């Protein structure tokens, strides 16, 4: 963990205030003055400010049902950050483990544990993420088996060197009685990667267009009865999945 982050987890100081304390020379790590905010420290290090030993608070883990027109960022941009919805102290010291686009809704995991979030988002960990996808073009019975096979074998995305990892595609329903501005097919897609706009780009590569996207599950964690905009702490069993 970065030294400035450790200080914030051990005190009421903000990141800016922690950096000022570091520059003042008041911070020591294992008896040596430390001024580098990016210095990596661990739980077994002895870290003091003006002679007072620090002890970091435990990590925090939350699940949020993301609303449309919010962003997975620690700063507001065109749309507000989802961290405004997490009503806890120092919410903006948290980070998002697996981002969603502004127009995408659904399950988001939020934490201040970098190693834990790495286990969620790293392709090497093979963590499954399941999305409900609404498509502009109908997927009829003749096309379905071919499309399932394409997603299973991997798709070539524009600008990427290799194929996508195998993905699981399941058709949920066909929308026969909808107007031309709405969707024509509804599917579930499970992937183990998190490339930029990956779900949208995969369907574009397959000749379709995503008109709605909602993440339903990460690993074994689901939204359950969380309403849009609601959040809660993760249970110990949910946290343990990625520890």
N, C-alpha and C positions, 0 to 999 in steps of 0.2 A: 504494500500500500504506500502511496505517496506520503511524505512526511506532513505536508500541509493538510491532507485529508485526515490523517491520523489525529492531528491537533483538533480539527473540527469535530471529529467523532468523540473526542475526549473532553471538550470544553464547550462553551457557548459562543466561541469565536466564529466569525464568518471566514470564508476562504481568504478574502482580502485582509482581514484583521490578522489571520494566522501568518500570512506572508510578511506583514509588518513586524510581527513579533520575531520571526525568523531573522529578518534583516538587523534587528536590534542586538542579536547575539545572546538572547536570553534562553534559547533552546539548546539543550544538549542531548546527544544520542550516545549512550554508553560512555558518558563522561567527557565526550568531545563536543565542542561547539559545532552546531549544524545550522547552516544558513540556506542550503539548497532546498527549495520547496518540493522539487521533484525527486529528492532522495527516497529510495525504497527502504521501508522499515517493516519489521515483523513483530508479532506478538511477544516474542522473547527479548526484544530490545528494551533497554531502560531509557525512557524518554522523559525529560523534565523541562519545565518552564520556570525559570527563576528558582530552581531547587526543588520545586514541587513535582513529584512523579505523576505522570498521566496514565490513565487506564481507559482504553477505548470502550465506548458503549457497544453492545451487540449489534450485529447487522440487522437490517430491516428488509422485509419482503412483503410485497403487496400484489394484488391482482386488481385490474381495473377493466370495466366494460367501456371501451373507448367510444365516444360520440363522433359523428361525422363533423368535418370542419374543425378539428383540433389536430395539433401536431405533436409528434413524439420527439420533443426537443426540450432542452433546458432553458431556452429563451423563446419569447413570443416573436412571431414573425407576422405574416399576413393573417394567420389564425393563431389562437391562443394555445399555449402549451398544455398538455394533459396534466402536468404536475399541479396546476391550479385546483384540480379535482381531488387531490390527495390531501386531506385535512390533517396534516401532521407537522410537527416542528421541522424546520429546515427541509421542506419537501424538495426544494430545488438543489439540494445536495445529493439527491437520488439520481439514478439513471435508468434508462429503459432497456430491458433485455429483449431485443427484437422489435424493431420499429415497424409502424404501419403508416401508410400514406394518409394525407389529410382526408381523402374521400373514402377511406376504408374504416370500417367499424370493427368492434369485437375485442378479443382477449389481448391484454397487454400485461406483461410482468414488469415490476418496478422494484429496484433494490439499490443498496449501496455496497453490495458484495461483488467485487469485480470477478473473482474466481468463479463464483456461482453463475453469474450471467454469461461468462465464457462457455460454461457447460451447456447453456441454453442455446447459444447462437452459433457455436463453432460447428461447421459441417463435419468435422472429424468425430464429433460426439453423436452424430446420427439422430438428433432429437427431432421427432416428427411434429410438424405443425399442420393442422387441418383447417382449410378454408372452405366456406360456402361461396360459390361463384355463380353469378347470374350472367348469361351470355346473350349477345345480340342475335347470333345465328343459331337456328335449331340444330340439335344433334339427334338425328333420327336413328332408328335401329340399325340401318345399313352402315352408318358412319361410326357408331359407338365402338364396336370392337376394334376397328382400325385405329381410332383415336386413343383408346385405352392402351393399345400396344405401343403407340408412339410415345406416350408419356412414360410408359414403363421402360422403354429402351433408351430414352433421353432425347431431348430436342436441342437443335442448334440455335442458340439465341444470337441475334445480331450483335457484333462486337465482342463475342466470347470465343475463346480458343477451342474449348471442348464442349461436349454435350452436357446437359443438365443431368443430375443424378436421377435414378429411377424414382418416379412419382406414381402415386395411386390415384386413379380417376374413377369416380362412380357417379352415374347419373341419378339425380334425385327425382326430377319430375320434368315433364314437358309442358310448356305453357302454350296451349293451343288457342286460347281465347284471350289474347292480349293485343293491344294496339301496337303499331309498328315502332313506337318510341320506347316500348318496354322490352323486357327480356323474352327470349324464346326457349331457353333451356336453363335448368338449374342443376349444378353438379357440386360434388365434394372433391377437393383435391388435397392430397397429403404429400408434403415435400419435406426434405431434410436439409435444405439449404436456405439461404436468405439473400440471394443476389438482388441487385437493384431492380425494383418493379418486377420481380421474377414471375409472379403468377400472371400478370398482365402480358408480359413478354412471351411466356410459354404459349398462351392461347393465341397471341398474335402470330407466333411462328407456326401454329397449327391452323391458321386461316380463320380465326374467330376473334371476337372482341368482347372484353369484359366490360359490363355496364354496372356491375355492383359486386362488392367484395367484403367479406366478413370473416374474421378469424374466430373459429369456434374452440380450438383445442391446441395446447402445447404439451407434448408428452401425455401424461394422464390427467393434466389439469384442464378443467372445463369451466365455463362461466357459471354453470348451475343456474340459480335463480337470481343472479345479479342483474338488475335492470340497467339499461343504458345510462352511463354516467356514474354508476355506483362502484364502490371499491370495498375491499376488505383485506385484512392480513391473511397471508397464506398460513395453512396449518403446518405443523411439524412434519407430517407425512409428505405434504406437497413440497416443502423445502428440501426434504431429504432426497427427492428424485434427482436433484441436480447438484448435490453436495459431494 
